[in-house]
Amino acid sequence: MRRTANYLPADERRVATIETMVDLAATTNPGDITTTAIATRMGLTQGALFRHFPTKDAILEGVVEWVVERLMARVDTAATSTTSPLASLEMVFMAHIDFVVAHPGVPRIIFGQLQRAEQTVAKRTVQAMLLRYARRVSALLTDAQRCDEVDQLLDVEAAATLFIGTIQGLVMQSLIHGDVPRIRLDAPRVFRIYRRGIERAR
């Protein structure tokens, strides 16, 4: 029988709290989600919740760390999934898209954190993740140059920025339309255009 949040070990309850926040953010403005709403969804008192996360900001920091760990694990796996760097780049692109579709609350939380004027812990964590992500993509593009899969004169740094920006654009459009799953249909077509812009002319 599945254990309720009341009977979970501390580490599992922390993860359950984070996942509850992500689930709520799929349909609710993250700024409007209260600790009361999180505790109620989990069947806990606020006091029980505060034993693991003293504030809502602490929960958001936990969410961002959770996202970084899981998204980058998918990215790193996809980046080494084939012997072709260009094919691996496409796998990374689609792995990121699949992560967003599986967790539609994540981009709402991340964009919300990046829009905050102050330099929060969560915001710094997101910035560090984006830097790590860009380096991973740049490494694949450089490998693709060595394998003669992409143009030798390609501006790798700009291409990495465009790669990440393309995903962000797709995600933003899906949020505007209120239809996150649609990016699964759009992403392969969009990546084909990106690929034509960087690959070596045959």
C-alpha positions as CSV (number, residue, x, y, z in Angstrom):
1,M,0.0,0.0,0.0
2,R,1.3,3.5,-0.9
3,R,2.4,5.5,2.1
4,T,0.9,8.9,2.7
5,A,3.0,12.0,3.2
6,N,2.5,11.7,7.0
7,Y,4.4,8.5,7.0
8,L,7.2,9.2,4.6
9,P,10.9,9.4,5.7
10,A,12.3,13.0,5.8
11,D,14.1,12.8,2.5
12,E,11.1,11.4,0.7
13,R,8.8,14.0,2.2
14,R,11.1,16.8,1.0
15,V,10.9,15.3,-2.6
16,A,7.1,14.9,-2.2
17,T,6.8,18.5,-1.2
18,I,8.8,19.6,-4.2
19,E,6.8,17.5,-6.6
20,T,3.6,18.8,-5.1
21,M,4.8,22.4,-5.8
22,V,5.6,21.4,-9.4
23,D,2.2,19.7,-9.9
24,L,0.3,22.7,-8.5
25,A,2.3,25.1,-10.7
26,A,1.0,23.3,-13.8
27,T,-2.4,24.9,-13.2
28,T,-1.7,27.7,-10.8
29,N,0.4,30.8,-10.9
30,P,3.5,29.8,-8.8
31,G,3.3,33.2,-7.0
32,D,-0.2,32.4,-5.8
33,I,0.7,28.9,-4.4
34,T,0.8,29.1,-0.6
35,T,2.3,26.7,1.8
36,T,-1.2,26.1,3.0
37,A,-2.2,24.9,-0.4
38,I,0.9,22.6,-0.6
39,A,0.3,21.2,2.9
40,T,-3.4,20.6,2.1
41,R,-2.6,18.8,-1.2
42,M,-0.2,16.6,0.7
43,G,-2.6,15.9,3.6
44,L,-0.2,17.6,6.1
45,T,-0.3,20.5,8.5
46,Q,1.7,23.6,7.8
47,G,3.8,22.8,10.9
48,A,4.7,19.4,9.4
49,L,5.7,21.1,6.2
50,F,7.8,23.7,7.9
51,R,9.9,21.1,9.6
52,H,11.4,20.4,6.2
53,F,11.1,23.8,4.4
54,P,10.8,26.8,6.7
55,T,9.6,29.1,4.0
56,K,8.0,29.1,0.5
57,D,11.3,30.4,-0.9
58,A,13.1,27.4,0.6
59,I,10.6,25.2,-1.3
60,L,11.3,27.1,-4.5
61,E,15.1,26.6,-3.9
62,G,14.4,22.9,-3.5
63,V,12.4,22.8,-6.7
64,V,15.1,24.5,-8.7
65,E,17.7,22.0,-7.4
66,W,15.4,19.2,-8.2
67,V,14.9,20.5,-11.8
68,V,18.7,21.0,-12.3
69,E,19.5,17.4,-11.1
70,R,16.8,15.7,-13.2
71,L,17.0,17.9,-16.4
72,M,20.8,17.8,-16.6
73,A,20.8,14.0,-16.0
74,R,18.6,13.7,-19.1
75,V,20.7,16.1,-21.0
76,D,24.0,14.3,-20.1
77,T,22.5,10.9,-21.0
78,A,21.2,12.2,-24.3
79,A,24.5,13.9,-25.1
80,T,26.3,10.6,-25.0
81,S,23.5,8.5,-26.6
82,T,25.0,8.2,-30.1
83,T,28.4,8.4,-31.8
84,S,27.2,11.3,-33.9
85,P,27.5,14.6,-32.1
86,L,24.8,16.2,-34.3
87,A,22.4,13.3,-33.6
88,S,23.2,13.6,-29.9
89,L,22.3,17.3,-30.1
90,E,18.9,16.4,-31.4
91,M,18.5,13.8,-28.6
92,V,19.3,16.6,-26.1
93,F,16.8,18.9,-27.7
94,M,14.0,16.3,-27.5
95,A,15.0,15.1,-24.0
96,H,14.5,18.7,-22.8
97,I,11.2,18.9,-24.5
98,D,10.0,15.6,-23.0
99,F,11.0,16.9,-19.5
100,V,8.9,20.0,-19.9
101,V,5.9,18.0,-21.2
102,A,6.3,15.6,-18.2
103,H,6.5,18.6,-15.8
104,P,4.6,21.5,-17.2
105,G,4.8,23.4,-13.9
106,V,8.6,23.6,-14.1
107,P,8.9,26.4,-16.8
108,R,6.3,28.5,-15.0
109,I,8.4,28.3,-11.8
110,I,11.7,28.8,-13.5
111,F,10.5,31.8,-15.6
112,G,9.0,33.2,-12.4
113,Q,12.3,33.0,-10.6
114,L,14.3,34.6,-13.4
115,Q,11.9,37.6,-13.5
116,R,12.6,38.4,-9.8
117,A,14.6,41.6,-9.5
118,E,16.6,40.4,-6.5
119,Q,19.4,37.8,-6.9
120,T,17.9,34.8,-5.0
121,V,19.5,31.5,-4.4
122,A,17.1,29.9,-6.8
123,K,17.9,32.4,-9.5
124,R,21.6,31.9,-9.1
125,T,21.1,28.1,-9.4
126,V,19.1,28.6,-12.6
127,Q,21.8,30.8,-14.0
128,A,24.5,28.3,-13.2
129,M,22.5,25.5,-14.8
130,L,22.1,27.5,-18.0
131,L,25.8,28.1,-18.1
132,R,26.5,24.4,-17.7
133,Y,23.9,23.6,-20.3
134,A,25.4,26.0,-22.8
135,R,28.8,24.4,-22.2
136,R,27.4,20.9,-22.9
137,V,25.8,22.1,-26.1
138,S,29.0,23.9,-27.2
139,A,31.0,20.8,-26.6
140,L,28.7,18.8,-28.8
141,L,28.9,21.4,-31.5
142,T,32.7,21.5,-31.4
143,D,32.7,17.7,-31.6
144,A,30.4,18.0,-34.6
145,Q,32.9,20.3,-36.3
146,R,35.7,17.8,-35.7
147,C,33.5,15.1,-37.3
148,D,32.7,17.4,-40.2
149,E,29.0,17.3,-39.4
150,V,28.6,21.1,-39.1
151,D,30.1,24.1,-40.8
152,Q,33.7,24.6,-39.8
153,L,33.1,28.4,-39.6
154,L,30.1,28.0,-37.3
155,D,30.0,30.4,-34.3
156,V,29.7,27.7,-31.7
157,E,28.9,30.1,-28.8
158,A,26.1,31.8,-30.8
159,A,24.8,28.4,-32.0
160,A,24.6,27.1,-28.4
161,T,22.7,30.3,-27.4
162,L,20.3,29.8,-30.3
163,F,19.8,26.1,-29.3
164,I,18.7,27.0,-25.8
165,G,16.8,30.0,-26.9
166,T,14.8,27.9,-29.4
167,I,13.7,25.6,-26.7
168,Q,12.8,28.5,-24.4
169,G,10.8,30.0,-27.3
170,L,8.9,26.8,-27.9
171,V,8.1,26.5,-24.2
172,M,7.0,30.1,-23.9
173,Q,4.6,29.7,-26.9
174,S,3.2,26.6,-25.4
175,L,2.4,28.5,-22.1
176,I,0.9,31.4,-24.0
177,H,-1.4,29.0,-25.9
178,G,-2.1,26.9,-22.7
179,D,-1.1,23.7,-24.5
180,V,2.3,22.4,-23.3
181,P,2.0,19.0,-25.0
182,R,1.9,20.7,-28.4
183,I,5.7,21.3,-28.3
184,R,6.2,17.6,-28.9
185,L,4.7,18.1,-32.3
186,D,6.5,21.4,-33.0
187,A,9.9,20.5,-31.7
188,P,11.1,18.0,-34.4
189,R,10.1,20.4,-37.1
190,V,11.8,23.3,-35.4
191,F,15.0,21.3,-34.8
192,R,15.2,20.4,-38.5
193,I,15.3,24.1,-39.4
194,Y,18.0,24.7,-36.7
195,R,20.0,21.7,-38.1
196,R,19.9,23.0,-41.6
197,G,21.3,26.3,-40.4
198,I,24.4,24.7,-38.8
199,E,25.2,21.6,-40.7
200,R,27.9,21.3,-43.3
201,A,26.7,21.8,-46.9
202,R,26.8,18.5,-48.8
